[in-house]
Amino acid sequence: MLIPGFAAGRWIWFKQTADLSRNFRVIIFDPRGVSASDKPEGPQTIGLLADDLAHLLQTIGIAGAHIVGASFGGFVAQEFALKYPSMTRKLVLCCTSFGGPNHIVPAPETLMALASTKGLNSEERMRANLLLAFTPEFVRTQEAEVDHIVHLRAMNDVPEHIYLSQLQAAMNFNVESRLSEIKSPTLILSGDADVIVPVQNSRNLAAKIPGAQLEIIEGGSHTFFIEQSQDFNQRLSAFICG
């Protein structure tokens, strides 16, 4: 099960789905409020989103799965592993954090860009935020790929109230004191050039989860699973099959 990041949907895994499906049954989905899913009013919490995952798995008759979460999706993955240990086979946490007061924050200008809802679903906003999520070299040299990513995001609208609700859920997230309870084999992946969730968060996370394996992607941005997808897919497959 691949859990998308902040304000993202199943589209974010376009570099994983076909490749991983050769060896695994892959589940992708739009979280509540995003794209094709219902857009309910009321606050979201990470616990509520973890409950949604459990309900989804139960509905399609799956007793347990390997859980992979990126960024905000990594928050949901941690909460799921804590609330539903019997349903969590292996856990993979990508470019994420345990939250709370010991979360290492990005530069103030990066925080402000992510917190703003100005032009939320506009192409201009999408392209500006790509400069944060990807390496400058990727944005400069992979013009067709960038256009494709902007198109995918544009096709998957996120209402402002959902964006703000996810933002509040992220700000309230803190499982640092509970991480020792995670029993599933865990792999933590992070890019050392991530300017949204600095790599030290992954090091701190690995130090808290018993037996966690940490792998740092050299030159990896916040979306290294897109930029360096072949490497990511190989690492993920090796861990799950190992």
Phi, psi and omega in degrees: 000124182255118184258119184287165182274195186304125177058021180248163179233198184300336181301332186297341183263027185295342177269353182252321194305305183294317182297308183291333181293347176292334183237345184226160165275117187254130179248121173237156186200160171265121176299161179307134179092347186251132172051246188280349181280162177302153182239072184288153171283173178094158185290149171258151171228160178297323177298319179297318179293326175294322177296323177301319180297315180300317180295320178299312180298316180296322182295324181264011171077033179249122184280335181196154183210161168281129187252122181238123180228137179248131175056241175305323176296335174291328173299312181297320180297318178297314180297320179297315180298327179283321183276331186229062184299326182288343179264354184257107181280291171236154186238130178235121184246119186246130173044053187223191190205163173272358176076194176075191186293340181263008173293133178275116187273156176283183178299148182306321181293328176291316177301316182295321179295320181285326183284335182289146175251011180298125180060038193312312184253020181276153178295324179301315179297316181300315181293322179297318182286337175298328180295336178274319187278337182243165175286147178305324181296318179298313180298324183283322190259342184248060186300317181294321179293319177299316178300320180296317181294317177299319179296316180299315179295320181295331180279355185232078186297143176236114180297153183300320182293331177286318178303312181292326179293319176295321179299317178294320178299319179296318181293330181273352186286133177197104178241016185307316185286349184255353189297334179295346180277347180288123183253344182290142172305132190232133172245132178244125182239138179206148174270140182281359176247023181284118180261356180265311173239093185308145188302335180300333176299321179290322177297317179295321178297314181298328181288342184261336184265122184304125175072011183296142177258129182247130176229126181257128181270115182295128180073011184281132177274188177296331179249047179300337179290345171263309183297318183240053190296322182296315177298314180300311182299322179293316179297317180297313181296318180297320180292315183293323182275347185286000000 
